[in-house]
């Protein structure tokens, strides 16, 4: 741990200069927020950074005074280049953390990779007039004005268009859902109307009887006036307000055949948020057993003396962590970037190891739980009605196919049209039951796998609440190694907010700070 602490503090002036330069995103690929031209950047650098004594720093300054055109007036909006989910999650993290953050803060809060969080912060700062703060240890903070959201919304065309695109997608998805249900009604009407038309050629009396029987049967299942309501794109919203979670009949047809989508959509993002927040809240040092309740892990095997920890690798890659071995030979995982923060948080303490672990981190679940897939959100009466109509349609298509085979010459008009559409009607009627049967079998296997994963994670969470002596010593060692460095305003030695004349960082002050570090 001593070696780790020493690596965070520069041992010499030259090393400190290099650390400061490496922390500042002044290169072409990383634009400097808040600055609009190269000359402004040159004049804003502290005198100590440009002093002749620091020879090792001179080439670094020369290489970093060029500002990309993307952040100059008239350039492109950097935030528009970000994936929408990365941008939105970063903005939410900045808001929740008060507008003054480190890269580690945003990565932990939003569950983003460190490089994604850094790119997002640089883009947001470049587009909204945010500025950088550099501490005396070379840590970089991003600070945003209170109205940065308004500035971004005024500048970004993508933010203005996205709500309209989302509404269009929602309307299109709704039309697809109601179209499939409406097709069932249309198929029944066409099929039975054609059957009646074919039968009418034999007897007018039979025609009247069949037509009367057909009309009465249809009104039992469907009221034609409802069709206007079902095709109203706002109908579902009104129904949702009246009875949350219920589907109308036309939507229940689509729900029965195709289901209602992935119930775990977006849950993977929540998983990484939980992991990032847990690591940050425990001082950046955790054990594999602590993260197991949030990952896809195999069940505990009592026959194994030591459980394999390969499942921790995705976490190490995302948050740039690395293993550390304590004095007792336990393997712990250290995440330095998540230990540097702009806001103080309560970190896990020794008394929370064991039964109180679940309550030690407020707002973080004990384990990650996946939701099981549902066959359909429609209720039992709706499903019965859909099955009845589907069976009625299938029966009618079969009867119509038999009747058309016996017809030597097809009359023009409706019967000729329906005969051409018969293959399509047969495919629709068959798939109406084939797709749900296949989907039901698939859901059985999927839900069985989800149950196994949830049970394995729950088992790991319970093992943390009642740890054995070996695991308890390991958890206590992680708490001893945990640390949190809160970067306070008085530790800031340079900021891009003010001009150099206002900051008053003279050479003597820098020399004094460097001597303290040595």
C-alpha positions as CSV (number, residue, x, y, z in Angstrom):
1,X,0.0,0.0,0.0
2,X,2.9,2.3,0.6
3,X,4.1,1.9,-2.9
4,X,0.6,2.8,-4.2
5,X,0.5,5.9,-2.1
6,X,4.0,7.0,-3.3
7,X,2.9,6.6,-6.9
8,X,0.1,9.1,-6.3
9,X,2.5,11.8,-5.1
10,X,5.2,13.0,-7.3
11,X,8.7,12.6,-5.8
12,X,10.4,15.4,-7.7
13,X,9.6,18.7,-9.5
14,X,10.2,17.2,-12.9
15,X,8.0,14.2,-12.2
16,X,5.3,16.5,-10.8
17,X,5.4,18.6,-14.0
18,X,5.0,15.5,-16.1
19,X,2.2,14.2,-14.0
20,X,0.4,17.5,-14.3
21,X,0.9,17.6,-18.0
22,X,-0.3,14.0,-18.4
23,X,-3.4,14.7,-16.3
24,X,-4.4,17.7,-18.5
25,X,-6.3,16.9,-21.7
26,X,-4.4,19.4,-23.8
27,X,-3.7,17.2,-26.7
28,X,-5.4,17.3,-30.1
29,X,-7.5,14.3,-29.3
30,X,-8.6,15.8,-26.0
31,X,-9.8,19.4,-26.4
32,X,-9.4,21.9,-23.5
33,X,-12.8,23.1,-22.4
34,X,-13.5,26.8,-21.9
35,X,-10.8,28.0,-24.3
36,X,-11.5,29.2,-27.8
37,X,-8.1,29.8,-29.3
38,X,-4.4,28.8,-29.1
39,X,-3.2,32.2,-28.0
40,X,-5.6,32.2,-25.1
41,X,-4.3,28.9,-23.9
42,X,-0.7,30.1,-24.1
43,X,-1.5,33.2,-22.1
44,X,-3.5,31.2,-19.6
45,X,-0.7,28.8,-18.6
46,X,0.8,29.5,-15.2
47,X,4.2,31.1,-15.2
48,X,5.6,28.2,-13.3
49,X,4.6,25.8,-16.1
50,X,6.4,28.0,-18.6
51,X,9.5,28.8,-16.5
52,X,12.9,28.2,-17.9
53,X,14.0,26.1,-15.0
54,X,11.6,23.3,-15.8
55,X,13.3,22.1,-18.9
56,X,11.5,18.8,-19.0
57,X,8.2,20.7,-19.4
58,X,9.1,22.9,-22.3
59,X,8.5,20.4,-25.1
60,X,5.3,19.3,-23.5
61,X,3.9,22.9,-23.4
62,X,4.8,23.4,-27.1
63,X,3.1,20.2,-28.0
64,X,-0.1,21.2,-26.2
65,X,-0.8,24.7,-27.2
66,X,-2.8,23.8,-30.3
67,X,-6.5,23.8,-29.7
68,X,-8.7,21.6,-32.0
69,X,-10.9,23.4,-34.4
70,X,-13.9,21.4,-32.9
71,X,-14.0,23.7,-29.9
72,X,-13.4,27.0,-31.7
73,X,-16.3,29.2,-32.6
74,X,-18.2,27.7,-35.5
75,X,-16.8,24.2,-34.9
76,X,-18.9,21.1,-34.5
77,X,-20.7,20.2,-31.3
78,X,-18.5,17.6,-29.5
79,X,-21.4,16.2,-27.5
80,X,-23.2,15.2,-30.7
81,X,-20.4,12.7,-31.4
82,X,-21.1,10.8,-28.2
83,X,-23.5,7.9,-28.1
84,X,-26.8,9.0,-26.7
85,X,-26.7,6.7,-23.7
86,X,-23.2,7.8,-22.7
87,X,-24.1,11.4,-23.0
88,X,-27.3,11.1,-21.0
89,X,-25.8,9.0,-18.2
90,X,-22.9,11.4,-17.9
91,X,-25.2,14.4,-17.6
92,X,-27.2,12.6,-15.0
93,X,-24.1,11.8,-13.0
94,X,-22.8,15.4,-13.2
95,X,-26.2,16.7,-12.0
96,X,-26.3,14.2,-9.1
97,X,-22.8,15.1,-8.1
98,X,-23.3,18.8,-8.0
99,X,-21.5,19.9,-11.2
100,X,-17.9,19.4,-9.9
101,X,-16.6,16.0,-10.7
102,X,-13.6,13.8,-11.5
103,X,-13.6,11.2,-14.2
104,X,-13.8,8.5,-11.5
105,X,-16.8,10.1,-10.0
106,X,-18.8,10.0,-13.3
107,X,-17.5,6.5,-14.2
108,X,-18.7,5.2,-10.8
109,X,-22.0,7.0,-10.7
110,X,-23.0,6.3,-14.3
111,X,-21.4,2.8,-14.6
112,X,-19.3,4.0,-17.6
113,X,-15.9,3.0,-18.7
114,X,-13.2,5.4,-17.6
115,X,-12.3,6.4,-21.1
116,X,-16.0,6.9,-22.0
117,X,-16.5,9.1,-18.9
118,X,-13.4,11.2,-19.8
119,X,-14.5,11.7,-23.4
120,X,-18.0,12.7,-22.3
121,X,-16.7,15.2,-19.7
122,X,-14.4,16.8,-22.2
123,X,-17.2,17.1,-24.8
124,X,-19.6,18.5,-22.3
125,X,-17.1,21.0,-21.0
126,X,-16.1,22.1,-24.5
127,X,-19.8,22.7,-25.5
128,X,-21.1,24.3,-22.3
129,X,-18.2,26.5,-21.1
130,X,-17.1,24.2,-18.4
131,X,-13.6,24.5,-17.0
132,X,-10.8,22.4,-15.6
133,X,-9.3,22.5,-12.1
134,X,-5.9,21.0,-11.4
135,X,-4.9,20.0,-7.9
136,X,-1.4,20.2,-6.4
137,X,-1.1,16.4,-7.0
138,X,-2.1,16.6,-10.6
139,X,-5.7,15.5,-10.3
140,X,-8.1,17.0,-12.9
141,X,-11.6,18.1,-12.0
142,X,-14.3,19.2,-14.4
143,X,-16.6,22.0,-13.2
144,X,-19.8,23.0,-15.0
145,X,-21.9,26.1,-14.7
146,X,-25.4,25.8,-13.3
147,X,-27.0,26.5,-16.7
148,X,-24.8,24.1,-18.7
149,X,-27.8,22.0,-19.7
150,X,-29.5,25.0,-21.2
151,X,-26.3,25.9,-23.1
152,X,-26.0,22.4,-24.4
153,X,-29.7,22.2,-25.5
154,X,-29.3,25.5,-27.3
155,X,-26.2,24.4,-29.2
156,X,-26.9,20.7,-29.9
157,X,-29.2,20.0,-32.9
158,X,-29.1,16.3,-31.9
159,X,-30.7,17.0,-28.6
160,X,-33.5,18.9,-30.3
161,X,-34.2,16.2,-32.9
162,X,-34.0,13.2,-30.6
163,X,-37.4,13.7,-28.8
164,X,-39.1,14.0,-32.1
165,X,-37.4,10.8,-33.4
166,X,-38.4,9.0,-30.2
167,X,-42.0,10.0,-30.6
168,X,-42.0,8.9,-34.2
169,X,-40.5,5.5,-33.2
170,X,-43.2,5.2,-30.5
171,X,-46.0,6.0,-32.9
172,X,-44.6,3.5,-35.5
173,X,-44.2,0.8,-32.9
174,X,-47.8,1.4,-31.8
175,X,-49.1,1.2,-35.4
176,X,-47.3,-2.1,-35.9
177,X,-48.9,-3.5,-32.7
178,X,-52.5,-2.4,-33.6
179,X,-52.0,-3.4,-37.3
180,X,-51.3,-7.0,-36.3
181,X,-54.5,-7.1,-34.1
182,X,-56.5,-5.4,-36.8
183,X,-55.3,-7.9,-39.3
184,X,-56.9,-10.7,-37.3
185,X,-60.3,-8.9,-37.5
186,X,-59.8,-8.2,-41.2
187,X,-58.9,-11.8,-41.9
188,X,-62.0,-13.1,-40.1
189,X,-64.2,-10.7,-42.0
190,X,-62.7,-11.6,-45.4
191,X,-62.7,-15.3,-44.8
192,X,-66.2,-15.6,-43.6
193,X,-67.6,-13.1,-46.1
194,X,-66.0,-15.2,-48.9
195,X,-67.5,-18.4,-47.4
196,X,-70.9,-16.8,-47.4
197,X,-70.4,-15.5,-50.9
198,X,-69.5,-19.0,-52.1
199,X,-72.4,-20.6,-50.4
200,X,-74.8,-18.0,-51.8
201,X,-74.4,-19.4,-55.3
202,X,-76.1,-22.6,-54.1
203,X,-79.2,-21.1,-52.3
204,X,-80.5,-17.6,-51.6
205,X,-82.1,-18.9,-48.4
206,X,-78.9,-20.5,-47.2
207,X,-77.2,-17.2,-48.0
208,X,-79.5,-15.3,-45.8
209,X,-79.2,-17.8,-42.9
210,X,-75.5,-17.9,-43.1
211,X,-75.1,-14.1,-43.4
212,X,-77.4,-13.6,-40.4
213,X,-75.4,-16.2,-38.4
214,X,-72.1,-14.6,-39.5
215,X,-73.1,-11.1,-38.5
216,X,-74.4,-12.1,-35.1
217,X,-71.2,-14.0,-34.4
218,X,-69.0,-11.1,-35.2
219,X,-70.7,-8.6,-33.0
220,X,-70.2,-10.9,-30.0
221,X,-66.4,-10.7,-30.4
222,X,-65.8,-7.3,-31.9
223,X,-67.5,-3.9,-32.0
224,X,-66.5,-2.2,-35.3
225,X,-66.7,1.3,-33.8
226,X,-63.9,0.4,-31.4
227,X,-61.6,0.3,-34.4
228,X,-61.4,4.1,-34.6
229,X,-60.3,4.1,-31.0
230,X,-57.7,1.5,-31.4
231,X,-56.1,3.3,-34.3
232,X,-55.8,6.5,-32.2
233,X,-52.1,6.7,-31.2
234,X,-53.2,8.4,-27.9
235,X,-55.6,5.7,-27.0
236,X,-53.1,3.7,-25.1
237,X,-52.0,6.7,-23.1
238,X,-55.5,7.3,-22.0
239,X,-55.9,3.7,-21.1
240,X,-52.6,3.8,-19.3
241,X,-53.8,6.6,-17.1
242,X,-57.1,4.9,-16.4
243,X,-55.6,1.5,-15.7
244,X,-51.8,1.3,-15.5
245,X,-50.3,-1.8,-17.1
246,X,-53.5,-3.0,-19.0
247,X,-53.6,-3.5,-22.7
248,X,-56.5,-2.9,-25.0
249,X,-57.8,-5.8,-27.0
250,X,-56.1,-5.0,-30.3
251,X,-52.7,-4.7,-28.5
252,X,-53.3,-7.9,-26.6
253,X,-53.4,-9.7,-29.9
254,X,-49.8,-8.6,-30.7
255,X,-48.8,-9.3,-27.1
256,X,-50.1,-12.9,-27.3
257,X,-48.3,-13.7,-30.5
258,X,-45.0,-11.8,-30.1
259,X,-44.8,-10.9,-26.4
260,X,-43.9,-7.5,-24.9
261,X,-40.2,-7.2,-25.4
262,X,-37.2,-7.7,-23.1
263,X,-38.1,-7.0,-19.4
264,X,-34.4,-6.5,-18.7
265,X,-33.9,-3.8,-21.3
266,X,-31.5,-1.2,-19.8
267,X,-30.8,-3.4,-16.8
268,X,-27.2,-4.0,-17.8
269,X,-26.6,-0.2,-17.4
270,X,-28.0,-0.5,-13.9
271,X,-25.7,-3.4,-13.1
272,X,-22.6,-1.3,-13.9
273,X,-24.0,1.6,-11.9
274,X,-24.4,-0.6,-8.9
275,X,-20.9,-2.0,-9.3
276,X,-19.3,1.4,-9.8
277,X,-21.1,3.0,-6.9
278,X,-20.3,0.0,-4.6
279,X,-16.6,0.2,-5.4
280,X,-16.5,4.0,-4.9
281,X,-18.4,3.8,-1.7
282,X,-15.9,1.2,-0.3
283,X,-12.9,3.3,-0.9
284,X,-11.8,1.8,-4.2
285,X,-10.8,-1.5,-2.7
286,X,-13.0,-4.6,-2.8
287,X,-12.8,-8.3,-2.8
288,X,-14.1,-10.5,-5.6
289,X,-16.7,-11.9,-3.2
290,X,-18.2,-8.5,-2.8
291,X,-18.7,-8.0,-6.5
292,X,-20.0,-11.5,-7.1
293,X,-23.6,-10.7,-6.2
294,X,-23.7,-8.2,-9.1
295,X,-22.0,-10.4,-11.8
296,X,-22.9,-13.6,-13.6
297,X,-21.2,-16.2,-11.4
298,X,-21.5,-19.9,-11.0
299,X,-23.1,-21.3,-7.8
300,X,-20.9,-21.7,-4.8
301,X,-19.2,-25.1,-4.7
302,X,-18.4,-26.3,-1.2
303,X,-16.0,-28.9,-2.5
304,X,-13.7,-26.2,-3.9
305,X,-11.2,-24.7,-1.4
306,X,-11.0,-21.4,-3.3
307,X,-13.5,-20.2,-5.9
308,X,-12.1,-19.0,-9.2
309,X,-12.3,-15.2,-9.6
310,X,-12.1,-14.9,-13.4
311,X,-15.6,-13.3,-13.3
312,X,-14.0,-10.1,-11.9
313,X,-12.0,-9.4,-15.2
314,X,-14.8,-7.3,-16.9
315,X,-14.9,-5.1,-13.8
316,X,-11.1,-4.6,-13.9
317,X,-11.2,-3.7,-17.6
318,X,-14.1,-1.2,-17.2
319,X,-12.8,0.7,-14.2
320,X,-9.1,0.1,-14.8
321,X,-8.5,-1.8,-11.6
322,X,-5.7,-4.2,-10.7
323,X,-5.1,-6.9,-8.0
324,X,-3.2,-6.3,-4.9
325,X,-1.9,-8.9,-2.4
326,X,-2.1,-8.0,1.3
327,X,0.2,-9.2,4.1
328,X,-2.0,-12.3,4.7
329,X,-1.8,-13.3,1.0
330,X,-5.4,-12.3,0.2
331,X,-6.1,-11.0,-3.3
332,X,-7.8,-7.6,-3.2
333,X,-8.8,-5.4,-6.1
334,X,-7.7,-1.8,-6.2
335,X,-9.3,0.9,-8.4
336,X,-7.2,4.1,-8.0
337,X,-9.4,6.2,-10.3
338,X,-12.4,5.6,-8.2
339,X,-10.5,6.8,-5.0
340,X,-10.1,10.4,-6.3
341,X,-13.3,12.3,-5.9
342,X,-14.6,15.9,-5.8
343,X,-17.2,15.2,-3.2
344,X,-16.9,13.4,0.2
345,X,-18.8,10.1,0.6
346,X,-19.1,7.8,3.4
347,X,-17.0,4.7,2.8
348,X,-17.5,1.2,4.2
349,X,-16.2,0.7,7.8
350,X,-15.1,-2.4,9.6
351,X,-18.3,-2.6,11.7
352,X,-20.3,-3.1,8.5
353,X,-18.5,-6.3,7.6
354,X,-20.9,-9.2,8.1
355,X,-24.7,-9.0,8.8
356,X,-24.8,-5.2,8.4
357,X,-23.1,-5.2,5.0
358,X,-26.5,-4.8,3.2
359,X,-27.2,-1.7,5.1
360,X,-23.7,-0.2,4.9
361,X,-24.2,1.3,1.4
362,X,-27.4,3.3,1.2
363,X,-29.2,3.0,-2.1
364,X,-27.3,0.0,-3.4
365,X,-29.1,-3.3,-3.7
366,X,-27.8,-6.4,-2.1
367,X,-27.5,-8.2,-5.4
368,X,-28.3,-7.8,-9.0
369,X,-31.7,-9.4,-9.9
370,X,-32.8,-10.1,-13.5
371,X,-36.5,-10.0,-14.3
372,X,-38.2,-13.1,-15.8
373,X,-39.8,-12.9,-19.2
374,X,-43.6,-12.9,-19.3
375,X,-45.5,-14.7,-22.0
376,X,-47.9,-11.8,-22.3
377,X,-49.0,-8.7,-20.3
378,X,-52.6,-9.3,-21.4
379,X,-55.0,-10.7,-18.7
380,X,-56.7,-14.1,-18.8
381,X,-59.9,-12.9,-20.4
382,X,-58.1,-11.1,-23.1
383,X,-56.0,-14.2,-23.9
384,X,-59.1,-16.4,-24.0
385,X,-60.7,-14.0,-26.4
386,X,-57.6,-13.8,-28.6
387,X,-57.3,-17.6,-28.7
388,X,-61.0,-17.9,-29.6
389,X,-60.7,-15.4,-32.4
390,X,-57.5,-17.0,-33.7
391,X,-59.1,-20.5,-33.7
392,X,-62.2,-19.0,-35.5
393,X,-59.9,-17.5,-38.1
394,X,-57.9,-20.8,-38.5
395,X,-61.1,-22.8,-38.9
396,X,-62.5,-20.4,-41.4
397,X,-59.2,-20.5,-43.5
398,X,-59.3,-24.3,-43.6
399,X,-63.0,-24.3,-44.7
400,X,-62.3,-21.6,-47.3
401,X,-59.4,-23.6,-48.7
402,X,-61.6,-26.7,-49.1
403,X,-64.4,-24.8,-50.7
404,X,-62.1,-23.0,-53.2
405,X,-60.7,-26.4,-54.3
406,X,-64.2,-27.5,-55.3
407,X,-64.9,-24.4,-57.4
408,X,-64.0,-24.9,-61.0
409,X,-64.5,-21.3,-62.2
410,X,-64.0,-18.4,-59.8
411,X,-66.4,-15.5,-60.2
412,X,-64.8,-12.0,-60.3
413,X,-64.8,-9.7,-57.4
414,X,-64.3,-10.5,-53.8
415,X,-64.0,-14.3,-54.2
416,X,-61.3,-13.9,-56.9
417,X,-59.3,-11.4,-54.7
418,X,-59.5,-13.6,-51.6
419,X,-58.4,-16.7,-53.6
420,X,-55.3,-14.8,-54.5
421,X,-54.7,-13.8,-50.9
422,X,-55.4,-17.3,-49.6
423,X,-51.7,-18.3,-49.1
424,X,-51.1,-15.1,-47.1
425,X,-54.2,-15.8,-45.0
426,X,-53.1,-19.4,-44.4
427,X,-49.6,-18.3,-43.3
428,X,-51.1,-15.7,-40.9
429,X,-53.5,-18.2,-39.4
430,X,-50.8,-20.8,-38.9
431,X,-48.2,-18.4,-37.5
432,X,-50.8,-17.0,-35.1
433,X,-50.4,-20.2,-33.0
434,X,-47.0,-21.5,-34.2
435,X,-45.1,-18.4,-33.0
436,X,-46.5,-18.3,-29.5
437,X,-45.9,-22.1,-29.1
438,X,-42.2,-21.7,-30.1
439,X,-41.9,-18.6,-27.9
440,X,-43.4,-20.3,-24.9
441,X,-40.8,-23.2,-25.2
442,X,-38.0,-20.6,-25.5
443,X,-39.2,-18.7,-22.5
444,X,-39.2,-21.8,-20.3
445,X,-35.5,-22.2,-21.0
446,X,-34.7,-18.5,-20.7
447,X,-36.5,-18.1,-17.4
448,X,-34.8,-21.2,-16.0
449,X,-31.4,-19.7,-16.8
450,X,-32.4,-16.4,-15.2
451,X,-33.6,-18.2,-12.1
452,X,-30.2,-20.0,-11.8
453,X,-28.3,-16.8,-12.2
454,X,-30.4,-15.0,-9.6
455,X,-30.1,-17.8,-7.1
456,X,-26.3,-17.9,-7.6
457,X,-26.1,-14.1,-6.9
458,X,-28.4,-14.3,-4.0
459,X,-26.3,-17.2,-2.5
460,X,-23.1,-15.0,-2.8
461,X,-24.9,-12.1,-1.1
462,X,-25.9,-14.3,1.8
463,X,-22.4,-15.5,2.1
464,X,-21.3,-11.9,2.6
465,X,-23.8,-11.4,5.4
466,X,-22.5,-14.4,7.3
467,X,-18.8,-14.6,6.2
468,X,-16.6,-17.5,7.3
469,X,-13.4,-16.5,9.3
470,X,-11.3,-16.5,6.1
471,X,-13.7,-14.3,4.2
472,X,-14.1,-12.0,7.2
473,X,-10.3,-11.4,7.4
474,X,-10.3,-10.7,3.7
475,X,-13.1,-8.1,4.0
476,X,-11.4,-6.5,7.0
477,X,-8.1,-6.2,5.0
478,X,-10.0,-4.5,2.1
479,X,-11.4,-2.0,4.5
480,X,-8.0,-1.3,6.0
481,X,-6.6,-0.7,2.5
482,X,-9.5,1.5,1.4
483,X,-8.9,5.2,1.0
484,X,-10.7,8.2,-0.4
485,X,-9.0,11.4,-1.6
486,X,-11.4,14.3,-1.6
487,X,-10.0,17.1,-3.8
488,X,-10.9,20.3,-2.0
489,X,-11.0,23.8,-3.4
490,X,-7.9,24.9,-1.4
491,X,-5.9,22.2,-3.1
492,X,-6.5,23.7,-6.6
493,X,-3.4,25.2,-8.1
494,X,-4.6,26.0,-11.6
495,X,-8.0,26.5,-13.2
496,X,-9.0,27.5,-16.8
497,X,-11.8,29.6,-15.4
498,X,-9.6,32.7,-14.8
499,X,-6.8,34.4,-16.6
500,X,-3.2,34.0,-15.3
501,X,-3.2,37.5,-13.8
502,X,-6.1,36.6,-11.6
503,X,-4.8,33.4,-10.4
504,X,-1.5,34.8,-9.0
505,X,0.4,31.6,-9.0
506,X,4.0,32.8,-8.7
507,X,7.2,30.8,-9.1
508,X,7.9,31.0,-5.4
509,X,4.5,29.4,-4.5
510,X,5.1,26.6,-6.9
511,X,8.6,26.0,-5.6
512,X,7.2,25.8,-2.1
513,X,4.6,23.2,-3.1
514,X,7.2,21.2,-4.9
515,X,9.5,21.2,-1.8
516,X,6.6,20.0,0.3
517,X,6.0,17.1,-2.1
518,X,9.7,16.2,-2.0
